[in-house]
Amino acid sequence: MGTDTMEARSIVLTELGISTRVLELGSGPAVLLLHGNPDNADEWALLMGRLAGRHRCIAPDFPGYGKSPEPPGSFTYSLADQMRFVDAVLQAMRIAEPVILVVHDTGGMVGTAWAAANLDRVRGMVVTNTVAFDGFPWFPIARQWGDTSLLGKLRSSLGMAALGLRSGALFKRVFAAQCPQLTEPQLDRFATSFACNRDAKRTTLRQFRQFMQPGFFREFAAMRERILRQVPCRVVWGDRDKFIPVQFAHAFGAKQITIVPDAGHWVALTAPETLALAVEALGKGAD
């Protein structure tokens, strides 16, 4: 395909019983981009545009996000299921060679586990503003969404419904205060693709109720150690992140760490040039 035309395709992952949207742009060595919450593959569009001349960029929606339907109950959003999803996407896209893996937020949880289990399939890894740490002090909205009590589920469902009122006006107001780096068009996109998207909101609750369970991150320290012993890694972190503070940029353990001033939680949206430099450095073989 050409290097200047973003292609969006729907792929069927028969073995998982789901379909999902994948964005593809560029040609060359493969870059796999795993988005965070409450976002989707569109998070990576700016970065993909900067990498397309040198790399084939692949960005899937996780099931239920963006323009992908909520998965059936058979897809539990366990870590194992999400790792199987990554495998299925790579197979469907016919990517057999090692990839440069770029992860953010909840995509970093999946990406860390997948990379640790597939070291020979990872050419390099770029980590941006993600949680991959046992004992992380979760922020209030995550604790709410992860509450599996009857009352907690009721509160979360009502809260999610409120986010969609008046075309996501409440969501935009709260989100703009938490992420002042985002532009008005970016906030509008989040409102449309998440606050007004019932599938994405239901999927979010399913996902958070999985990884907020005790012990979910118990093996992540060992995973990080395995990755760092064998895979070149870079951390790129926005220093104004109100969800995952900048001190966690150093917790992953990578030697190469770039702190981006005023970038906030969404480095791919607010500092795509800096993120592109990190990916290109790995593509050239730099540690």
Residue pairs with C-beta under 8 A, 6 or more apart in sequence:
1 7
1 24
1 25
1 27
3 25
3 26
3 27
3 52
3 53
4 52
5 25
6 23
6 24
6 25
6 45
6 48
6 49
7 23
7 24
7 25
8 21
8 22
8 23
8 24
8 67
9 21
9 22
9 24
10 19
10 20
10 21
10 22
10 68
11 19
11 20
11 21
11 22
11 89
11 92
11 93
12 18
12 19
12 92
13 19
13 20
13 85
13 88
13 89
13 92
15 84
15 88
16 63
16 71
16 74
16 75
16 81
16 84
16 85
16 88
17 71
17 72
17 74
17 75
18 63
18 68
18 69
18 71
18 72
18 75
18 85
19 68
19 69
20 60
20 61
20 62
20 63
20 68
20 85
20 89
21 40
21 41
21 60
21 61
21 66
21 67
21 68
22 41
22 58
22 59
22 60
22 61
22 89
22 92
22 93
23 41
23 42
23 44
23 45
23 48
23 57
23 58
23 59
23 60
24 56
24 57
24 58
24 59
24 93
25 48
25 49
25 51
25 52
25 56
25 57
26 48
26 51
26 52
26 53
26 54
26 55
26 56
26 57
27 52
27 55
27 56
28 54
28 55
28 56
29 54
29 55
29 56
29 97
29 99
29 100
29 123
29 283
30 55
30 56
30 57
30 58
30 95
30 97
30 99
30 100
31 51
31 55
31 56
31 57
31 58
31 99
31 100
31 101
31 102
31 279
31 283
32 58
32 59
32 86
32 89
32 90
32 95
32 99
32 100
32 101
32 102
33 41
33 43
33 44
33 47
33 48
33 57
33 58
33 59
33 102
33 103
33 107
34 60
34 62
34 86
34 101
34 102
34 103
34 104
34 107
34 108
34 110
34 111
35 41
35 43
35 44
35 59
35 61
35 62
35 65
35 104
35 105
35 106
35 107
36 43
36 104
36 105
36 106
36 107
36 108
36 129
36 130
37 65
37 105
37 106
37 204
37 207
37 208
38 65
38 190
38 194
38 195
38 200
38 204
39 65
39 66
39 104
39 105
39 190
39 193
39 194
39 266
40 61
40 62
40 65
40 66
40 67
40 68
40 193
40 200
41 59
41 60
41 61
41 65
41 66
42 66
42 189
42 193
43 59
43 104
43 266
43 268
43 269
44 57
44 59
44 102
44 268
46 268
46 269
46 272
47 57
47 102
47 268
47 272
47 275
47 276
47 279
48 57
48 59
49 272
50 272
50 273
50 276
51 57
51 276
51 279
51 280
54 280
54 283
55 100
55 279
55 283
58 89
58 90
58 93
58 95
58 99
60 85
60 89
61 67
61 68
62 68
62 82
62 85
62 106
62 107
62 110
62 203
62 207
63 69
63 70
63 71
63 75
63 85
63 203
64 70
64 71
64 199
64 200
64 202
64 203
64 204
64 206
65 193
65 194
65 199
65 200
65 203
66 193
66 200
68 199
69 199
70 199
70 200
70 202
70 203
71 77
71 203
75 81
75 85
76 206
76 210
77 203
77 206
77 207
77 210
78 210
79 109
79 110
79 113
79 210
79 211
79 216
82 109
82 110
82 113
82 114
83 110
83 113
83 114
83 117
85 110
86 110
86 111
86 114
87 114
90 96
90 99
90 121
97 123
98 120
98 121
98 122
98 123
99 121
99 122
99 123
100 122
100 123
100 124
100 125
100 126
100 279
100 282
100 283
101 111
101 114
101 115
101 122
101 124
101 125
101 126
102 125
102 126
102 128
102 275
102 279
103 110
103 111
103 112
103 125
103 126
103 127
103 128
103 130
104 128
104 129
104 130
104 266
104 267
104 268
105 129
105 130
105 131
105 244
105 265
106 130
106 131
106 207
106 211
107 130
108 127
108 128
108 129
108 130
108 131
108 132
109 130
109 131
109 132
109 211
109 217
111 125
111 127
111 130
112 127
112 130
112 132
112 220
112 223
112 224
112 227
113 220
113 223
115 122
115 125
115 223
115 227
115 231
116 222
116 223
116 224
116 226
116 227
119 226
119 227
119 230
119 231
122 227
122 231
123 231
123 232
123 282
123 283
124 231
124 232
124 233
124 234
124 279
124 282
124 283
125 227
125 231
125 232
125 233
125 234
125 282
126 233
126 234
126 235
126 236
126 275
126 278
126 279
126 282
127 233
127 234
127 235
127 236
127 252
127 254
128 235
128 236
128 237
128 238
128 267
128 268
128 275
129 237
129 238
129 241
129 243
129 244
129 265
129 266
129 267
130 244
131 217
131 244
131 248
132 217
132 220
132 223
132 224
132 252
133 217
133 220
133 221
133 248
133 251
134 217
134 218
134 220
134 221
135 217
136 217
136 244
136 248
138 146
138 212
139 242
139 243
142 208
142 212
142 243
143 212
144 152
144 155
144 156
144 159
145 156
145 204
145 205
145 208
145 209
145 212
146 208
146 209
146 211
146 212
146 213
147 153
147 155
147 156
147 209
147 212
148 209
148 213
153 205
156 205
157 205
160 201
160 202
160 204
160 205
162 170
163 170
163 171
163 194
163 195
163 201
164 171
164 195
164 196
164 198
164 201
167 191
167 196
168 190
168 191
168 192
168 194
168 195
168 196
169 191
170 195
171 190
171 191
171 194
171 195
172 187
172 188
172 190
172 191
172 195
175 182
175 187
175 190
176 182
176 187
178 242
178 243
179 242
179 264
179 265
179 266
180 264
181 238
181 240
181 262
181 263
181 264
181 266
181 269
181 270
182 190
182 264
182 266
182 269
182 270
186 266
186 269
193 200
194 200
194 201
194 204
195 201
210 216
211 217
224 252
224 253
225 253
227 233
228 253
228 254
232 282
232 286
232 287
233 252
233 254
233 255
233 256
234 254
234 256
234 257
234 258
234 278
234 281
234 282
235 249
235 250
235 252
235 254
235 256
235 257
235 258
236 258
236 260
236 267
236 271
236 274
236 275
236 278
237 246
237 248
237 249
237 257
237 258
237 259
237 260
237 263
237 267
238 246
238 260
238 262
238 263
238 264
238 265
238 266
238 267
238 270
238 271
239 246
239 259
239 260
239 261
239 262
239 263
240 246
240 262
240 263
240 264
241 264
241 265
242 264
242 265
243 265
244 265
246 259
249 257
249 259
250 257
255 287
256 278
256 287
258 274
258 278
260 267
260 270
260 271
260 274
262 270
263 270
263 271
263 274
264 270
267 274
267 275
268 275
